[in-house]
Structures are given as structure tokens and as C-alpha cells.
Amino acid sequence: MADCNDTIEQLYAYLDRFLDDELRLEIDEHLRVCPDCQGRLEFEHTLKITIRERSREEPVGEELRQRLLDCFEIDLPDE
């Protein structure tokens, strides 16, 4: 069964549905019994939705865009 460390480590993959069925079920079980991790999941989910909605309303400047990509270690091909 997943513990708090496992759950937090896999939280974004869980939210994005990138986990295999076995690990997803383990995290589901942990979330059912751990209010702290439930709260973290709710916060991250709400944050993700808020960022998505706000980015549609207001374009992101190139400097901020690059800082975000750097934080997530994402390299995009030259356009």
C-alpha cells in the first residue's frame, strides 16, 4: 500500500492519469484513509484547474513561459 511519501511523489502523475492501474489503486486506497494527502490532492487539483483557466484568459509572457518550462525541465523544439 502507498504511504504519504509515495502518494506525494506520484501526485502529478496521478492527477494526469499517467499511473498504471496497480499504483493508481494503491494511491486511491491511501487517499481514502489519509486526510493530509486528500487535502494536498485537492489543493494541487484546484491549482491545476486555476492555472489552466487563467492561462486561457491572459497570455503568458515569454519570460514566465521559459521559467515554467525550466522548472519542469521541459525542452520544446525551436519553432
PDB file with one MODEL, atoms N, CA, C and O in Angstrom:
MODEL        1
ATOM      1  N   MET A   1       0.841  -1.186   0.000  1.00  0.00           N
ATOM      2  CA  MET A   1       0.000   0.000   0.000  1.00  0.00           C
ATOM      3  C   MET A   1       0.883   1.245   0.000  1.00  0.00           C
ATOM      4  O   MET A   1       1.919   1.282   0.664  1.00  0.00           O
ATOM      5  N   ALA A   2       0.466   2.257  -0.746  1.00  0.00           N
ATOM      6  CA  ALA A   2       1.207   3.505  -0.828  1.00  0.00           C
ATOM      7  C   ALA A   2       1.146   4.230   0.518  1.00  0.00           C
ATOM      8  O   ALA A   2       0.156   4.136   1.243  1.00  0.00           O
ATOM      9  N   ASP A   3       2.226   4.956   0.837  1.00  0.00           N
ATOM     10  CA  ASP A   3       2.213   5.795   2.030  1.00  0.00           C
ATOM     11  C   ASP A   3       2.212   7.261   1.586  1.00  0.00           C
ATOM     12  O   ASP A   3       2.106   7.545   0.393  1.00  0.00           O
ATOM     13  N   CYS A   4       2.330   8.188   2.532  1.00  0.00           N
ATOM     14  CA  CYS A   4       2.287   9.612   2.194  1.00  0.00           C
ATOM     15  C   CYS A   4       3.397   9.992   1.224  1.00  0.00           C
ATOM     16  O   CYS A   4       3.155  10.729   0.269  1.00  0.00           O
ATOM     17  N   ASN A   5       4.609   9.500   1.455  1.00  0.00           N
ATOM     18  CA  ASN A   5       5.725   9.834   0.562  1.00  0.00           C
ATOM     19  C   ASN A   5       5.461   9.347  -0.860  1.00  0.00           C
ATOM     20  O   ASN A   5       5.669  10.089  -1.820  1.00  0.00           O
ATOM     21  N   ASP A   6       5.005   8.111  -0.998  1.00  0.00           N
ATOM     22  CA  ASP A   6       4.700   7.564  -2.323  1.00  0.00           C
ATOM     23  C   ASP A   6       3.605   8.384  -3.007  1.00  0.00           C
ATOM     24  O   ASP A   6       3.685   8.690  -4.197  1.00  0.00           O
ATOM     25  N   THR A   7       2.594   8.725  -2.232  1.00  0.00           N
ATOM     26  CA  THR A   7       1.454   9.446  -2.788  1.00  0.00           C
ATOM     27  C   THR A   7       1.867  10.826  -3.281  1.00  0.00           C
ATOM     28  O   THR A   7       1.530  11.209  -4.402  1.00  0.00           O
ATOM     29  N   ILE A   8       2.594  11.576  -2.456  1.00  0.00           N
ATOM     30  CA  ILE A   8       3.023  12.920  -2.845  1.00  0.00           C
ATOM     31  C   ILE A   8       3.974  12.854  -4.033  1.00  0.00           C
ATOM     32  O   ILE A   8       3.903  13.687  -4.937  1.00  0.00           O
ATOM     33  N   GLU A   9       4.866  11.863  -4.032  1.00  0.00           N
ATOM     34  CA  GLU A   9       5.818  11.713  -5.135  1.00  0.00           C
ATOM     35  C   GLU A   9       5.107  11.456  -6.471  1.00  0.00           C
ATOM     36  O   GLU A   9       5.574  11.897  -7.521  1.00  0.00           O
ATOM     37  N   GLN A  10       3.997  10.753  -6.426  1.00  0.00           N
ATOM     38  CA  GLN A  10       3.273  10.383  -7.646  1.00  0.00           C
ATOM     39  C   GLN A  10       2.041  11.252  -7.911  1.00  0.00           C
ATOM     40  O   GLN A  10       1.252  10.955  -8.808  1.00  0.00           O
ATOM     41  N   LEU A  11       1.878  12.327  -7.128  1.00  0.00           N
ATOM     42  CA  LEU A  11       0.642  13.106  -7.184  1.00  0.00           C
ATOM     43  C   LEU A  11       0.328  13.671  -8.565  1.00  0.00           C
ATOM     44  O   LEU A  11      -0.810  13.574  -9.023  1.00  0.00           O
ATOM     45  N   TYR A  12       1.314  14.255  -9.235  1.00  0.00           N
ATOM     46  CA  TYR A  12       1.041  14.840 -10.552  1.00  0.00           C
ATOM     47  C   TYR A  12       0.758  13.760 -11.589  1.00  0.00           C
ATOM     48  O   TYR A  12      -0.103  13.940 -12.450  1.00  0.00           O
ATOM     49  N   ALA A  13       1.465  12.657 -11.517  1.00  0.00           N
ATOM     50  CA  ALA A  13       1.182  11.548 -12.434  1.00  0.00           C
ATOM     51  C   ALA A  13      -0.218  10.991 -12.163  1.00  0.00           C
ATOM     52  O   ALA A  13      -0.925  10.591 -13.088  1.00  0.00           O
ATOM     53  N   TYR A  14      -0.603  10.971 -10.900  1.00  0.00           N
ATOM     54  CA  TYR A  14      -1.949  10.522 -10.523  1.00  0.00           C
ATOM     55  C   TYR A  14      -3.002  11.466 -11.109  1.00  0.00           C
ATOM     56  O   TYR A  14      -3.972  11.020 -11.721  1.00  0.00           O
ATOM     57  N   LEU A  15      -2.803  12.763 -10.917  1.00  0.00           N
ATOM     58  CA  LEU A  15      -3.753  13.745 -11.443  1.00  0.00           C
ATOM     59  C   LEU A  15      -3.849  13.696 -12.966  1.00  0.00           C
ATOM     60  O   LEU A  15      -4.925  13.893 -13.531  1.00  0.00           O
ATOM     61  N   ASP A  16      -2.736  13.437 -13.620  1.00  0.00           N
ATOM     62  CA  ASP A  16      -2.706  13.391 -15.082  1.00  0.00           C
ATOM     63  C   ASP A  16      -3.037  12.015 -15.638  1.00  0.00           C
ATOM     64  O   ASP A  16      -3.021  11.806 -16.851  1.00  0.00           O
ATOM     65  N   ARG A  17      -3.339  11.078 -14.744  1.00  0.00           N
ATOM     66  CA  ARG A  17      -3.709   9.699 -15.119  1.00  0.00           C
ATOM     67  C   ARG A  17      -2.607   8.985 -15.909  1.00  0.00           C
ATOM     68  O   ARG A  17      -2.860   8.306 -16.904  1.00  0.00           O
ATOM     69  N   PHE A  18      -1.380   9.170 -15.425  1.00  0.00           N
ATOM     70  CA  PHE A  18      -0.230   8.527 -16.059  1.00  0.00           C
ATOM     71  C   PHE A  18       0.256   7.297 -15.302  1.00  0.00           C
ATOM     72  O   PHE A  18       1.290   6.730 -15.654  1.00  0.00           O
ATOM     73  N   LEU A  19      -0.463   6.877 -14.278  1.00  0.00           N
ATOM     74  CA  LEU A  19      -0.028   5.729 -13.480  1.00  0.00           C
ATOM     75  C   LEU A  19      -0.657   4.441 -13.990  1.00  0.00           C
ATOM     76  O   LEU A  19      -1.750   4.441 -14.556  1.00  0.00           O
ATOM     77  N   ASP A  20       0.057   3.351 -13.776  1.00  0.00           N
ATOM     78  CA  ASP A  20      -0.554   2.070 -14.122  1.00  0.00           C
ATOM     79  C   ASP A  20      -1.652   1.769 -13.101  1.00  0.00           C
ATOM     80  O   ASP A  20      -1.705   2.375 -12.031  1.00  0.00           O
ATOM     81  N   ASP A  21      -2.517   0.835 -13.447  1.00  0.00           N
ATOM     82  CA  ASP A  21      -3.696   0.542 -12.624  1.00  0.00           C
ATOM     83  C   ASP A  21      -3.335   0.143 -11.198  1.00  0.00           C
ATOM     84  O   ASP A  21      -4.004   0.556 -10.251  1.00  0.00           O
ATOM     85  N   GLU A  22      -2.288  -0.652 -11.039  1.00  0.00           N
ATOM     86  CA  GLU A  22      -1.914  -1.139  -9.711  1.00  0.00           C
ATOM     87  C   GLU A  22      -1.505   0.017  -8.796  1.00  0.00           C
ATOM     88  O   GLU A  22      -1.985   0.109  -7.666  1.00  0.00           O
ATOM     89  N   LEU A  23      -0.629   0.894  -9.271  1.00  0.00           N
ATOM     90  CA  LEU A  23      -0.182   2.016  -8.450  1.00  0.00           C
ATOM     91  C   LEU A  23      -1.322   3.000  -8.204  1.00  0.00           C
ATOM     92  O   LEU A  23      -1.440   3.552  -7.110  1.00  0.00           O
ATOM     93  N   ARG A  24      -2.147   3.217  -9.202  1.00  0.00           N
ATOM     94  CA  ARG A  24      -3.296   4.119  -9.032  1.00  0.00           C
ATOM     95  C   ARG A  24      -4.225   3.596  -7.928  1.00  0.00           C
ATOM     96  O   ARG A  24      -4.707   4.377  -7.108  1.00  0.00           O
ATOM     97  N   LEU A  25      -4.476   2.287  -7.903  1.00  0.00           N
ATOM     98  CA  LEU A  25      -5.324   1.701  -6.860  1.00  0.00           C
ATOM     99  C   LEU A  25      -4.691   1.840  -5.478  1.00  0.00           C
ATOM    100  O   LEU A  25      -5.392   2.099  -4.500  1.00  0.00           O
ATOM    101  N   GLU A  26      -3.372   1.670  -5.391  1.00  0.00           N
ATOM    102  CA  GLU A  26      -2.678   1.832  -4.110  1.00  0.00           C
ATOM    103  C   GLU A  26      -2.834   3.261  -3.597  1.00  0.00           C
ATOM    104  O   GLU A  26      -3.089   3.483  -2.413  1.00  0.00           O
ATOM    105  N   ILE A  27      -2.678   4.217  -4.494  1.00  0.00           N
ATOM    106  CA  ILE A  27      -2.809   5.617  -4.092  1.00  0.00           C
ATOM    107  C   ILE A  27      -4.258   5.934  -3.755  1.00  0.00           C
ATOM    108  O   ILE A  27      -4.518   6.672  -2.805  1.00  0.00           O
ATOM    109  N   ASP A  28      -5.200   5.394  -4.509  1.00  0.00           N
ATOM    110  CA  ASP A  28      -6.624   5.563  -4.170  1.00  0.00           C
ATOM    111  C   ASP A  28      -6.892   5.084  -2.747  1.00  0.00           C
ATOM    112  O   ASP A  28      -7.580   5.761  -1.983  1.00  0.00           O
ATOM    113  N   GLU A  29      -6.356   3.924  -2.390  1.00  0.00           N
ATOM    114  CA  GLU A  29      -6.548   3.376  -1.045  1.00  0.00           C
ATOM    115  C   GLU A  29      -5.978   4.313   0.005  1.00  0.00           C
ATOM    116  O   GLU A  29      -6.613   4.585   1.024  1.00  0.00           O
ATOM    117  N   HIS A  30      -4.767   4.807  -0.257  1.00  0.00           N
ATOM    118  CA  HIS A  30      -4.137   5.705   0.703  1.00  0.00           C
ATOM    119  C   HIS A  30      -4.941   6.997   0.855  1.00  0.00           C
ATOM    120  O   HIS A  30      -5.121   7.489   1.969  1.00  0.00           O
ATOM    121  N   LEU A  31      -5.420   7.541  -0.251  1.00  0.00           N
ATOM    122  CA  LEU A  31      -6.182   8.783  -0.201  1.00  0.00           C
ATOM    123  C   LEU A  31      -7.482   8.627   0.588  1.00  0.00           C
ATOM    124  O   LEU A  31      -7.951   9.579   1.210  1.00  0.00           O
ATOM    125  N   ARG A  32      -8.057   7.435   0.561  1.00  0.00           N
ATOM    126  CA  ARG A  32      -9.297   7.192   1.303  1.00  0.00           C
ATOM    127  C   ARG A  32      -9.099   7.303   2.812  1.00  0.00           C
ATOM    128  O   ARG A  32     -10.038   7.630   3.537  1.00  0.00           O
ATOM    129  N   VAL A  33      -7.884   7.033   3.289  1.00  0.00           N
ATOM    130  CA  VAL A  33      -7.655   6.999   4.737  1.00  0.00           C
ATOM    131  C   VAL A  33      -6.760   8.120   5.243  1.00  0.00           C
ATOM    132  O   VAL A  33      -6.543   8.225   6.450  1.00  0.00           O
ATOM    133  N   CYS A  34      -6.232   8.964   4.354  1.00  0.00           N
ATOM    134  CA  CYS A  34      -5.276   9.988   4.777  1.00  0.00           C
ATOM    135  C   CYS A  34      -5.805  11.390   4.444  1.00  0.00           C
ATOM    136  O   CYS A  34      -5.736  11.823   3.294  1.00  0.00           O
ATOM    137  N   PRO A  35      -6.321  12.086   5.435  1.00  0.00           N
ATOM    138  CA  PRO A  35      -6.849  13.423   5.178  1.00  0.00           C
ATOM    139  C   PRO A  35      -5.785  14.416   4.718  1.00  0.00           C
ATOM    140  O   PRO A  35      -6.083  15.318   3.935  1.00  0.00           O
ATOM    141  N   ASP A  36      -4.547  14.263   5.193  1.00  0.00           N
ATOM    142  CA  ASP A  36      -3.478  15.177   4.760  1.00  0.00           C
ATOM    143  C   ASP A  36      -3.223  15.053   3.258  1.00  0.00           C
ATOM    144  O   ASP A  36      -3.119  16.061   2.559  1.00  0.00           O
ATOM    145  N   CYS A  37      -3.123  13.846   2.775  1.00  0.00           N
ATOM    146  CA  CYS A  37      -2.888  13.637   1.341  1.00  0.00           C
ATOM    147  C   CYS A  37      -4.123  14.007   0.519  1.00  0.00           C
ATOM    148  O   CYS A  37      -4.001  14.496  -0.604  1.00  0.00           O
ATOM    149  N   GLN A  38      -5.301  13.775   1.076  1.00  0.00           N
ATOM    150  CA  GLN A  38      -6.531  14.209   0.387  1.00  0.00           C
ATOM    151  C   GLN A  38      -6.513  15.722   0.200  1.00  0.00           C
ATOM    152  O   GLN A  38      -6.848  16.229  -0.871  1.00  0.00           O
ATOM    153  N   GLY A  39      -6.120  16.439   1.253  1.00  0.00           N
ATOM    154  CA  GLY A  39      -6.042  17.893   1.180  1.00  0.00           C
ATOM    155  C   GLY A  39      -5.026  18.362   0.165  1.00  0.00           C
ATOM    156  O   GLY A  39      -5.271  19.315  -0.574  1.00  0.00           O
ATOM    157  N   ARG A  40      -3.880  17.692   0.125  1.00  0.00           N
ATOM    158  CA  ARG A  40      -2.844  18.046  -0.857  1.00  0.00           C
ATOM    159  C   ARG A  40      -3.337  17.795  -2.268  1.00  0.00           C
ATOM    160  O   ARG A  40      -3.107  18.608  -3.164  1.00  0.00           O
ATOM    161  N   LEU A  41      -4.020  16.665  -2.473  1.00  0.00           N
ATOM    162  CA  LEU A  41      -4.570  16.339  -3.783  1.00  0.00           C
ATOM    163  C   LEU A  41      -5.585  17.403  -4.215  1.00  0.00           C
ATOM    164  O   LEU A  41      -5.549  17.876  -5.352  1.00  0.00           O
ATOM    165  N   GLU A  42      -6.477  17.771  -3.317  1.00  0.00           N
ATOM    166  CA  GLU A  42      -7.476  18.781  -3.638  1.00  0.00           C
ATOM    167  C   GLU A  42      -6.818  20.120  -3.984  1.00  0.00           C
ATOM    168  O   GLU A  42      -7.228  20.789  -4.932  1.00  0.00           O
ATOM    169  N   PHE A  43      -5.798  20.507  -3.214  1.00  0.00           N
ATOM    170  CA  PHE A  43      -5.096  21.753  -3.484  1.00  0.00           C
ATOM    171  C   PHE A  43      -4.444  21.727  -4.864  1.00  0.00           C
ATOM    172  O   PHE A  43      -4.622  22.657  -5.650  1.00  0.00           O
ATOM    173  N   GLU A  44      -3.697  20.676  -5.162  1.00  0.00           N
ATOM    174  CA  GLU A  44      -2.987  20.578  -6.433  1.00  0.00           C
ATOM    175  C   GLU A  44      -3.967  20.517  -7.609  1.00  0.00           C
ATOM    176  O   GLU A  44      -3.720  21.107  -8.661  1.00  0.00           O
ATOM    177  N   HIS A  45      -5.070  19.806  -7.426  1.00  0.00           N
ATOM    178  CA  HIS A  45      -6.086  19.723  -8.473  1.00  0.00           C
ATOM    179  C   HIS A  45      -6.685  21.106  -8.742  1.00  0.00           C
ATOM    180  O   HIS A  45      -6.828  21.516  -9.894  1.00  0.00           O
ATOM    181  N   THR A  46      -7.031  21.814  -7.676  1.00  0.00           N
ATOM    182  CA  THR A  46      -7.589  23.161  -7.816  1.00  0.00           C
ATOM    183  C   THR A  46      -6.574  24.107  -8.448  1.00  0.00           C
ATOM    184  O   THR A  46      -6.929  24.917  -9.304  1.00  0.00           O
ATOM    185  N   LEU A  47      -5.324  24.011  -8.033  1.00  0.00           N
ATOM    186  CA  LEU A  47      -4.275  24.847  -8.618  1.00  0.00           C
ATOM    187  C   LEU A  47      -4.127  24.591 -10.112  1.00  0.00           C
ATOM    188  O   LEU A  47      -4.013  25.528 -10.902  1.00  0.00           O
ATOM    189  N   LYS A  48      -4.129  23.344 -10.487  1.00  0.00           N
ATOM    190  CA  LYS A  48      -4.001  22.972 -11.900  1.00  0.00           C
ATOM    191  C   LYS A  48      -5.157  23.555 -12.725  1.00  0.00           C
ATOM    192  O   LYS A  48      -4.937  24.094 -13.810  1.00  0.00           O
ATOM    193  N   ILE A  49      -6.372  23.447 -12.213  1.00  0.00           N
ATOM    194  CA  ILE A  49      -7.541  23.990 -12.910  1.00  0.00           C
ATOM    195  C   ILE A  49      -7.445  25.510 -13.003  1.00  0.00           C
ATOM    196  O   ILE A  49      -7.723  26.086 -14.056  1.00  0.00           O
ATOM    197  N   THR A  50      -7.055  26.158 -11.917  1.00  0.00           N
ATOM    198  CA  THR A  50      -6.936  27.616 -11.897  1.00  0.00           C
ATOM    199  C   THR A  50      -5.907  28.097 -12.909  1.00  0.00           C
ATOM    200  O   THR A  50      -6.160  29.050 -13.646  1.00  0.00           O
ATOM    201  N   ILE A  51      -4.761  27.451 -12.950  1.00  0.00           N
ATOM    202  CA  ILE A  51      -3.723  27.830 -13.915  1.00  0.00           C
ATOM    203  C   ILE A  51      -4.235  27.652 -15.338  1.00  0.00           C
ATOM    204  O   ILE A  51      -4.023  28.518 -16.188  1.00  0.00           O
ATOM    205  N   ARG A  52      -4.897  26.552 -15.597  1.00  0.00           N
ATOM    206  CA  ARG A  52      -5.433  26.304 -16.934  1.00  0.00           C
ATOM    207  C   ARG A  52      -6.435  27.386 -17.333  1.00  0.00           C
ATOM    208  O   ARG A  52      -6.380  27.912 -18.444  1.00  0.00           O
ATOM    209  N   GLU A  53      -7.346  27.712 -16.426  1.00  0.00           N
ATOM    210  CA  GLU A  53      -8.368  28.724 -16.735  1.00  0.00           C
ATOM    211  C   GLU A  53      -7.755  30.106 -16.919  1.00  0.00           C
ATOM    212  O   GLU A  53      -8.120  30.834 -17.842  1.00  0.00           O
ATOM    213  N   ARG A  54      -6.832  30.463 -16.046  1.00  0.00           N
ATOM    214  CA  ARG A  54      -6.219  31.791 -16.138  1.00  0.00           C
ATOM    215  C   ARG A  54      -5.347  31.923 -17.376  1.00  0.00           C
ATOM    216  O   ARG A  54      -5.259  33.004 -17.960  1.00  0.00           O
ATOM    217  N   SER A  55      -4.709  30.847 -17.777  1.00  0.00           N
ATOM    218  CA  SER A  55      -3.848  30.932 -18.957  1.00  0.00           C
ATOM    219  C   SER A  55      -4.668  31.118 -20.227  1.00  0.00           C
ATOM    220  O   SER A  55      -4.152  31.616 -21.227  1.00  0.00           O
ATOM    221  N   ARG A  56      -5.921  30.730 -20.201  1.00  0.00           N
ATOM    222  CA  ARG A  56      -6.801  30.970 -21.343  1.00  0.00           C
ATOM    223  C   ARG A  56      -7.244  32.429 -21.384  1.00  0.00           C
ATOM    224  O   ARG A  56      -7.449  32.995 -22.458  1.00  0.00           O
ATOM    225  N   GLU A  57      -7.389  33.024 -20.219  1.00  0.00           N
ATOM    226  CA  GLU A  57      -7.852  34.399 -20.125  1.00  0.00           C
ATOM    227  C   GLU A  57      -6.756  35.409 -20.442  1.00  0.00           C
ATOM    228  O   GLU A  57      -7.017  36.440 -21.062  1.00  0.00           O
ATOM    229  N   GLU A  58      -5.546  35.118 -20.022  1.00  0.00           N
ATOM    230  CA  GLU A  58      -4.456  36.071 -20.140  1.00  0.00           C
ATOM    231  C   GLU A  58      -3.223  35.350 -20.675  1.00  0.00           C
ATOM    232  O   GLU A  58      -2.778  34.372 -20.073  1.00  0.00           O
ATOM    233  N   PRO A  59      -2.669  35.808 -21.782  1.00  0.00           N
ATOM    234  CA  PRO A  59      -1.497  35.135 -22.332  1.00  0.00           C
ATOM    235  C   PRO A  59      -0.295  35.232 -21.388  1.00  0.00           C
ATOM    236  O   PRO A  59      -0.137  36.208 -20.655  1.00  0.00           O
ATOM    237  N   VAL A  60       0.523  34.222 -21.424  1.00  0.00           N
ATOM    238  CA  VAL A  60       1.717  34.158 -20.592  1.00  0.00           C
ATOM    239  C   VAL A  60       2.870  34.782 -21.370  1.00  0.00           C
ATOM    240  O   VAL A  60       3.099  34.449 -22.533  1.00  0.00           O
ATOM    241  N   GLY A  61       3.593  35.689 -20.718  1.00  0.00           N
ATOM    242  CA  GLY A  61       4.758  36.302 -21.347  1.00  0.00           C
ATOM    243  C   GLY A  61       5.863  35.281 -21.574  1.00  0.00           C
ATOM    244  O   GLY A  61       5.907  34.243 -20.915  1.00  0.00           O
ATOM    245  N   GLU A  62       6.740  35.581 -22.499  1.00  0.00           N
ATOM    246  CA  GLU A  62       7.817  34.644 -22.863  1.00  0.00           C
ATOM    247  C   GLU A  62       8.741  34.356 -21.683  1.00  0.00           C
ATOM    248  O   GLU A  62       9.178  33.218 -21.509  1.00  0.00           O
ATOM    249  N   GLU A  63       9.045  35.364 -20.875  1.00  0.00           N
ATOM    250  CA  GLU A  63       9.946  35.157 -19.731  1.00  0.00           C
ATOM    251  C   GLU A  63       9.336  34.182 -18.726  1.00  0.00           C
ATOM    252  O   GLU A  63      10.011  33.261 -18.266  1.00  0.00           O
ATOM    253  N   LEU A  64       8.064  34.380 -18.386  1.00  0.00           N
ATOM    254  CA  LEU A  64       7.391  33.472 -17.460  1.00  0.00           C
ATOM    255  C   LEU A  64       7.263  32.079 -18.063  1.00  0.00           C
ATOM    256  O   LEU A  64       7.463  31.078 -17.374  1.00  0.00           O
ATOM    257  N   ARG A  65       6.935  32.018 -19.324  1.00  0.00           N
ATOM    258  CA  ARG A  65       6.814  30.727 -20.019  1.00  0.00           C
ATOM    259  C   ARG A  65       8.118  29.944 -19.909  1.00  0.00           C
ATOM    260  O   ARG A  65       8.101  28.747 -19.622  1.00  0.00           O
ATOM    261  N   GLN A  66       9.250  30.615 -20.138  1.00  0.00           N
ATOM    262  CA  GLN A  66      10.544  29.939 -20.082  1.00  0.00           C
ATOM    263  C   GLN A  66      10.881  29.514 -18.658  1.00  0.00           C
ATOM    264  O   GLN A  66      11.440  28.436 -18.452  1.00  0.00           O
ATOM    265  N   ARG A  67      10.550  30.342 -17.678  1.00  0.00           N
ATOM    266  CA  ARG A  67      10.806  29.978 -16.281  1.00  0.00           C
ATOM    267  C   ARG A  67      10.007  28.741 -15.897  1.00  0.00           C
ATOM    268  O   ARG A  67      10.518  27.860 -15.204  1.00  0.00           O
ATOM    269  N   LEU A  68       8.751  28.670 -16.346  1.00  0.00           N
ATOM    270  CA  LEU A  68       7.935  27.486 -16.055  1.00  0.00           C
ATOM    271  C   LEU A  68       8.501  26.245 -16.722  1.00  0.00           C
ATOM    272  O   LEU A  68       8.574  25.180 -16.109  1.00  0.00           O
ATOM    273  N   LEU A  69       8.898  26.382 -17.968  1.00  0.00           N
ATOM    274  CA  LEU A  69       9.493  25.234 -18.668  1.00  0.00           C
ATOM    275  C   LEU A  69      10.760  24.775 -17.963  1.00  0.00           C
ATOM    276  O   LEU A  69      11.006  23.575 -17.841  1.00  0.00           O
ATOM    277  N   ASP A  70      11.568  25.730 -17.497  1.00  0.00           N
ATOM    278  CA  ASP A  70      12.794  25.386 -16.773  1.00  0.00           C
ATOM    279  C   ASP A  70      12.482  24.641 -15.476  1.00  0.00           C
ATOM    280  O   ASP A  70      13.179  23.693 -15.114  1.00  0.00           O
ATOM    281  N   CYS A  71      11.422  25.079 -14.775  1.00  0.00           N
ATOM    282  CA  CYS A  71      11.039  24.421 -13.518  1.00  0.00           C
ATOM    283  C   CYS A  71      10.652  22.964 -13.748  1.00  0.00           C
ATOM    284  O   CYS A  71      10.940  22.092 -12.928  1.00  0.00           O
ATOM    285  N   PHE A  72      10.006  22.724 -14.860  1.00  0.00           N
ATOM    286  CA  PHE A  72       9.558  21.368 -15.170  1.00  0.00           C
ATOM    287  C   PHE A  72      10.547  20.616 -16.048  1.00  0.00           C
ATOM    288  O   PHE A  72      10.290  19.490 -16.473  1.00  0.00           O
ATOM    289  N   GLU A  73      11.691  21.262 -16.314  1.00  0.00           N
ATOM    290  CA  GLU A  73      12.756  20.663 -17.127  1.00  0.00           C
ATOM    291  C   GLU A  73      12.216  20.168 -18.457  1.00  0.00           C
ATOM    292  O   GLU A  73      12.448  19.025 -18.851  1.00  0.00           O
ATOM    293  N   ILE A  74      11.484  21.051 -19.151  1.00  0.00           N
ATOM    294  CA  ILE A  74      10.893  20.713 -20.442  1.00  0.00           C
ATOM    295  C   ILE A  74      11.628  21.472 -21.523  1.00  0.00           C
ATOM    296  O   ILE A  74      11.799  22.687 -21.430  1.00  0.00           O
ATOM    297  N   ASP A  75      12.061  20.764 -22.544  1.00  0.00           N
ATOM    298  CA  ASP A  75      12.672  21.374 -23.707  1.00  0.00           C
ATOM    299  C   ASP A  75      11.701  21.227 -24.866  1.00  0.00           C
ATOM    300  O   ASP A  75      11.320  20.119 -25.243  1.00  0.00           O
ATOM    301  N   LEU A  76      11.308  22.367 -25.422  1.00  0.00           N
ATOM    302  CA  LEU A  76      10.439  22.346 -26.585  1.00  0.00           C
ATOM    303  C   LEU A  76      11.277  22.575 -27.845  1.00  0.00           C
ATOM    304  O   LEU A  76      12.267  23.305 -27.804  1.00  0.00           O
ATOM    305  N   PRO A  77      10.893  21.967 -28.944  1.00  0.00           N
ATOM    306  CA  PRO A  77      11.644  22.188 -30.179  1.00  0.00           C
ATOM    307  C   PRO A  77      11.539  23.640 -30.607  1.00  0.00           C
ATOM    308  O   PRO A  77      10.544  24.304 -30.318  1.00  0.00           O
ATOM    309  N   ASP A  78      12.554  24.135 -31.289  1.00  0.00           N
ATOM    310  CA  ASP A  78      12.519  25.502 -31.815  1.00  0.00           C
ATOM    311  C   ASP A  78      11.370  25.630 -32.800  1.00  0.00           C
ATOM    312  O   ASP A  78      11.113  24.747 -33.619  1.00  0.00           O
ATOM    313  N   GLU A  79      10.689  26.767 -32.689  1.00  0.00           N
ATOM    314  CA  GLU A  79       9.532  26.978 -33.577  1.00  0.00           C
ATOM    315  C   GLU A  79       9.928  27.794 -34.750  1.00  0.00           C
ATOM    316  O   GLU A  79       9.097  28.080 -35.612  1.00  0.00           O
TER     317      GLU A  79
ENDMDL
END
